Amino acid sequence: MARQESDRDDLYEELKSALVRWELRIPDLSLPVIAGIRDAGRWSIYFGPDPVFHFDADGRLLRAYAQGNLFRTQGQTLARLRRLRTEHTSELLRHDLTAGELVLFLAQVQAALEPVQQSLAAGNYEILRSLPQTASPADVLLPCLQAALPAEQPLAPAYRTRRT
């Protein structure tokens, strides 16, 4: 694990592995929104460097970076991973969210996504950058946002780990 984290100057470039990506200006949001669709329908949305959300093709949350913490799906909840650094070590402290914490976190994710979804549906946005330039966020990204966090299963299956 790196001892020093670098500043994330160009979030749009961070999504260069995406097949389709946009930098969008959404009314009432202070920073541009960066979104991209990766292989197998996985997609990501950045609201500046924090928060960031990553979803699978079914709109289920895979990972997030919010409030300075990493979050990773465990299938039924999220693990919050906080870096604890000292002069000589760096470790991840893990806390599995309680049911109440999970409900609150998912509500915060939904609240972040709603202005983007509403703006795209209304055609009230500006494309600052796009690859390919012909990709319409209303046609491609809006369905992803509408499918996000399904009520039945808002979290993707747990990541496989090396532990048995």
N, C-alpha and C positions, 0 to 999 in steps of 0.2 A: 504494500500500500504506500502510495506516495506520501512523503512527509509534508510537503507543501502543496496545497491546491492552487491551481492557476485561476486567474480571473477568466470568466467566460465572456470574452469580448464580442463574439459574433455567434449568437445562438443559431442563426440561420445556417451558418457553415457547419455547426455541430450536427445538423441533420443531413449532411451530404450523402449519407447512405440511404436516405429516403428516395423512393421512386418518384414521388411527387411532394413538393413542399411549397409553403407560402410564408410570407411575412405580411401580416394584415394590420391595418389600423382599424380598431373597433371603437365606435363612439363611447365615451365615458370611461374608457380604460386608458390609463396614463402611458403604458408601454405598449409597443407593438406586440401582437400575438404571433408566435411562430408555430406552425403546425406542419406535420409531414406524415405521409403514408409509406410504410416500409413493406418489405416482402410479406407475403402471406396475410396481408390486410392489417398487420399491426400498425398502430399509429401513436403519435406523440403530439403533445401540445405544451408549449412553453409560454408562461405568463411572466416574461423576464427570467432571470436566473432562479427565481423562487416565487411561485411553485411551478413544478413541471410534473406532468402526468403521462404515463405510458399505458396503453391499452392493447388488448388482443383484438382480433378481427371481430369478435362478438361484443365488443364494448365493455369487456370486463377489465378492471384495473389490474395491471401487472406490477408496476412500480411507481413510485412518486418521490419527489424531493420537495418537501414543504416544511416551512418553519425551521429551516436549517437542518432537518433530519432526513435520512433516507428511509423509505418505506418499501417493503417487499411483500407480495402476497404469500400467505400461508394456506390459501384455499378458503378457510373459514374466517380468517382475520388477517390483519396486517402485522408484520413485525416492524417496529420502529428501531432503526439502527442509528445510534449516535456515536460519532467519533470522539474518543477521549485521547487527547494527545498530551504527552509529557515531553520533556527534552529528549528522551531516548526511546520512547515507545509510542505506538499508536495502536489502539484497539477499538473494536466496535462493541458497544454495549447494546444488547438486544432487549426489547420489551414488546411482548405480544399485546396488541390493543385489546382491552376488555370490550364486551359487547356495546356498552355505552360509548366508549371512546371511538369505536368503529363507526357507529351510527353518526356521531358528530363529525368525524373525518369525512365520511362519504357525503354528508350534507354540504360540507365546505367544498368538496370537489364539484358537486353538482352546481353550487352557487357560482363557482368560477367558470364553469362551462356555459351556463345559461345565457349570459350576455353575448357570447360568441354565436351560440345557436340562434338566438333571436335576431342578431344583426345579419347573419347569413340568410336566414329565412326571409327577412324583409329587404334584402339587397342593400343594406345600409352598412357598407364597409368599403375600405380602399385597399387594393392590392399594392403593396410596396415592392415586393419581389415575388417571383414565381418561377418554378422549374417543373415541368415545361411551362412556357409562358401561356400556353393555351388551356392549361388546367383550371377549371372553375371550382373555387372552394365551395360554392353553393351546390354544385353537382356532386362533388367528391367528398368533401369534408363534412358537410351538413348531415348526410346519412350516418356518418360515424358518430357525430355528436348526439344525434337523436337516439342511437342505439346504446349510448354509454350508460353504464351502471344499471343494467337491467335489474328489476325488483327481485326476481327470483335468485339470481346469483351475480352480485355486483363485482365479485373478485374472481380472477382467473385461478385455475388450479395452482397449487403450490409448486414452486420451483423444486426440481430434484436437487438434492444435496449429495455430497460425498459420504455423509454419515449413513450408517445403516440402522 
